[in-house]
């Protein structure tokens, strides 16, 4: 199976999970969750879903717990909405790229302030 199919299936899953979170999920732990990316294995049996959330470490862990709790429902809904032979097993992971980007911006701003002083 090609990378193109993996990417297309990942995009479909991304779109559908985002829509589920927005319209179907009532868990308050998931209110500030944003899907940032989906990586699908070459055999399309597993999908790593990367999420970002606003708040501290406690809120992040609660959001991950809420997603893991809802994984069966999400997978069932994906099966009903997508025409796939196999619905991938979902695993949720925190996407820390936004935090790293903010930290880099802070360091660059500090360097510029020190250089100007």
N, C-alpha and C positions, 0 to 999 in steps of 0.2 A: 504494500500500500504506500502511496506517495505522501510526501510532506504536504502537498497541496490539499489532499483530503483531510489530513490531520488538522491543518489550519482551518479549513472550512467547518469541520465538526466542532472544533474549539470555539469558533466564532458563533456557531448556532447555540452551543451550550451557554456561552457567555451571555448572549442576548436573552435566552429563555430564563436563565437563573436571575438575571437582573430584573426581568419583568415579574417573575414570581415574587422576588423580594419586595418589589414596589407595590404589587397589587394583591397578592394572595396571602402573604405571611403577616400574622398579627403578633408575633413575639416581639416585645419591646426591646429585647437585646439586639434585634436586627435592624432597628430603625436607621442607624447611621452607617450601615455596611454598604460598601461599594465594591463591586467585582472589578478587579483591575486586569485580570488576565486568566486564561485557561490554557493549560498545556495537556494535550492528549497523547497517550502512548501510541507507538506505531501500530499496535494491534487494535486500537480503539476500545480497549477494555477498561482503561483507567484514565481518569482526568484529575489533574491537580488544579484546583481553583484557588487563585490568589485574590485575597480580599484586603481592603483597607478600611479603617474605621476611625472616626474622630473620638478623641478622648485619651485617657491614660492607659496604663498597662492593664488595670483591672477591667476596664470597658472592653479592651481588645480580647482578653481571655474570655469574658462573658459572651462576646459576639461569636468567638470561635466555638464555645460550648453550645450556643444556640444553633449555629450552623451544623455542627456534628449531630445534634439532637434531631434536626430537621432533614438530615441527609436522605433518609429513606423516603420521606414525602417528596423532596425535590427530585430524587431519582425516578420515583413513580410518575410524577408530573412530566418529567422529560420524556419518559417512555410513551406517554399519551400524546405529547405534542410533536415529537420528532419521529421521523420515519427512519429508524436505525435498526439494524439486526440485533445489536447488543447495546444496551444503555450502559455507558461507562460507570464504573465504581468511582464515587466522588471522594476526594480528600481535600480538605480546606487548609490553607496556609496563609499566614499573615504576609502581606507585601510590605516590606520595610524600605522600599526604594524611595518613597516620598520623604521619609524621615532622613535617609542618607542625603538626599538632595537638599533638604533644609539645613542639615548640619554643614554641608559643603558651602552653602550660601553664607551661613553665619561665619564660618572660618574665613572666607574670602572678604567679607565685609570687615572683619576684625583686622585682617592684613592691610586692607586699604586705609583704615582709620589710623593704624600704627605708622604706616608709611607717610601719611599726610601730616602726622603730628611731629 
